[in-house]
Amino acid sequence: GVVLMALFSWLILMLWPELQGVAERRMRSQTMQNARTIASALNAYQKLHGSYPPPVVYSADNKPLYSWRVLILPHLGYHALYEQFDLSQAWDSPTNFPLSQKMPQAFVAASPSASQAINVGETNFVLLTGPGTLFPSSRTALAVDKVGDLPDDTILVVETVNSIGWTQPGDIDVTGGVKIGSRSMIDIGGNHPGCVVFATADSQPHILSDNASAKTLDALMSANGREAIDWTKPD
């Protein structure tokens, strides 16, 4: 019995790196699927309304109310949840705040912390806002006929380390520069070793190596450049 236990422990020790690799590839694949789902919903919204949703919905007196994620709920199949929101009120109003506990799982990147994020209603997926992006400000999205890089070379939605409620206004402003890293709501990525997961405006998910050049990242964020892009995918 002691010998068998020792042999079993040795096998686990030897196989552990490979088992971890399999688990990580599975989580990364799920994150890519979630990015595709969100991008498809954003594109369905765009097809219906003629524009992507504004990153933040504002009140008539210019107070930020709630995130674009609320607006795409019907396109994710969450019609009943969408109908429960009072769209004239803020995300943390007595009517809307309880709904923050009903986050669609598509808004979470599959990672070791995913279950915790779901429990507290925090999202990993954000838009990139600021000059040159698909979303020039927190109030506006570019009209698709004004975008030069569509359909396949512009980041539409990207993962970051979770730290914000999914109904709460908040995305990543590129004005100060964006890097791949683990600073929540500042860097993109941080959930999967060696890469960042995102979806482009054609709804296709991709992975970008964390050693990709700043030039490549800038080209992916740009909505108008038609730059040549050669991103590196991890194994």
BELNOR-V893987 format. One record per pair of residues at least 6 apart in sequence whose C-alpha atoms are under 8 Angstrom apart, sorted by the first residue. I is the first residue (numbers start at 1). J is the second residue. Records with the same first field share a line. If there is no record, write none. Layout:
BEGIN
I->J  J
END
This chain:
BEGIN
24->111  192
27->109  110  111
28->110  111  192  197
30->109  110
31->108  109  110  197
32->197  198  199  205  206  207
33->205
34->106  107  108  109
35->106  125  157  158  159  197  198  199  205
36->199  203  204  205
37->76  106  203
38->76  106  107  157
39->156  157  199  200  201  202  203  204
40->203
41->72  75  76
42->52  53  72  75
43->52  201  203
44->75
45->51  52  53  72  75
46->52  53
50->143  144
51->141  142  143  144
52->141  142  143
53->68  71  72  140  141
54->68  135  138  139  140  141
55->67  68  127  129  135  137  138  139  140  141  169  170  171
56->64  65  66  67  68  138  139  169  170
57->64  65  66  67  68  139
58->64  65  66  139
59->65  88
64->90  169
65->88  89  90  91  168  169
66->90  91  167  168  169
67->91  166  167  168  169  170
68->167  169
69->166  167
70->82  167
71->82
73->79  81  82
74->82
81->99
84->96  99
85->95  96  99
86->95  96
89->95  96
90->96
91->97  100  167  168
92->168
100->121  165  166  167
101->119  120  121
102->121
103->118  121  122  166
105->118
107->123  124  125  166
108->114  117  118  122  123  124  125  162
109->123  124  125  159  191
110->191
111->191  192
117->123  162
120->165
121->165  166
122->162  163  164  165  166
123->162  163  164  165  166
124->159  160  161  162  163  164
125->157  158  159  160  162
126->157  158  159  160  170  171  172
127->135  156  157  158  171  172
128->134  135  155  156  157  158  171  172  173  174  221
129->135  136  137  138  171  172  173  174
130->136  137  138  173  174  175
131->137  174  175
132->221  222  223  224
133->221  222  223
134->141  142  147  154  155  156  221  222  223
135->141  142
136->142
144->150
146->224
147->223  224
148->223  224  225  226
149->222  223  224  225  226  227
150->201  202  223
151->200  201  202
152->200  201  202  204
153->200  201  219  220  226  229
154->200  201  219  220  221  222  223
155->198  199  200  201  220  221  222
156->198  199  200  201  203
157->198  199  200
158->188  189  196  197  198  199
159->188  189  191  196  197  198
160->182  184  185  186  187  188  189  190  191
161->182  183  184  185  188  189  190  191
162->184  185
163->184  185
164->170
171->185
172->185  186  187
173->186
178->186  187  188
179->186  187  188  214
180->187  188  189  190  195  196  210
181->187  188  189  190  210
182->188  189  190  191
183->190
184->190
188->196
189->195  196  197
190->196
194->209  210  211  234
195->207  208  209  210  233  234
196->207  208  209  210
197->205  206  207  208
198->205  206  207  208
199->205  206
200->206
207->232  233  234
208->231  232  233  234
209->231  232  233  234
212->231  232
216->229  230  231
219->225  226  227  228  229
220->229
END
